[in-house]
Amino acid sequence: WQAQSGNLAAMHLSAYLQESCYSAARHTLNRFASTQYRLADYFQMAIVKVNKILRNFDPERNSNLKAYAVMAFSSLLK
């Protein structure tokens, strides 16, 4: 899935990572309590970076994609 762009596996992984994205967005909302952005805003800002998350994930270094994605989404939102 990492070597090919736009393939079905990457699309499934993108859907799989929506939960991690939501978790990171909720955490960011609670942490920074800005009135400028809402939960949906944080989610949208993060989910557009899902391809970057998938591209940077190294299965040899990280065995848990979901945990990696939460950290990566949180980092992107900061």
N, C-alpha and C positions, 0 to 999 in steps of 0.2 A: 504494500500500500504506500510505502514511502517513496518508492522509485517512480510511481505513476501519478500523474495529476488527473484529477477529475474522475477517479475510478469509484466503483460502487463501495468498496471497502472503506475508503476515506469518507464517503457520505454517511455510511453507517456509524463510523467512529465520531463524526461530527455530531450526529444525533445523540450518541452515547454520552458525549461530553457536555451536553446541555445542562445536566444536573450539576456537574462540577462548576460550570459557568454560573449557574444560579446561586450556588453556595458561595462562590467568591464575590458575586455581586451583593448578596445579602450581608456578608461579612464586611465588605467595603462600606456599604450604607450605614451599618451599625457603628463602624469605627470612625468614619469621618462626618457623619450626621450633617451633611450639607443640605440646605433647603433648595439648592440649585438643581440637584439631581434626585431622581426617584429610583426605586429598585429596577424598574423596566429600563431606565436610561443606562444604568450601570451594566445590566445584562446585555443590552444592545451594543454598548461600547466594547464589551469583552468578546461576545460571540463572533463578531466580525474578524477576530484574530485567531479563530480556531485553526485555520490552515497553518499559521505560524506556530501554534502550539504543537500540531501534528508534525510539522517539519523539524522542529527542534527536539522532539522527543527521541531519546536514544534508549531503545529497549535493553541494550547491554548494560547501561548504567542505572536505569530505573525500571523496576519490574512492575510498577503500578501506574498505569497511564492516568487513572482517575485522580490519584493523589498528586501526581505531577501537574496535571491540568489545573487543579485547585490552586496550587502554589503559583503556577505560571499566570493564570488569569488574575489572581490577586496582585501579582507584581505588575502586570500590565495596567491594572486599574489605578494603581498608586501614581 
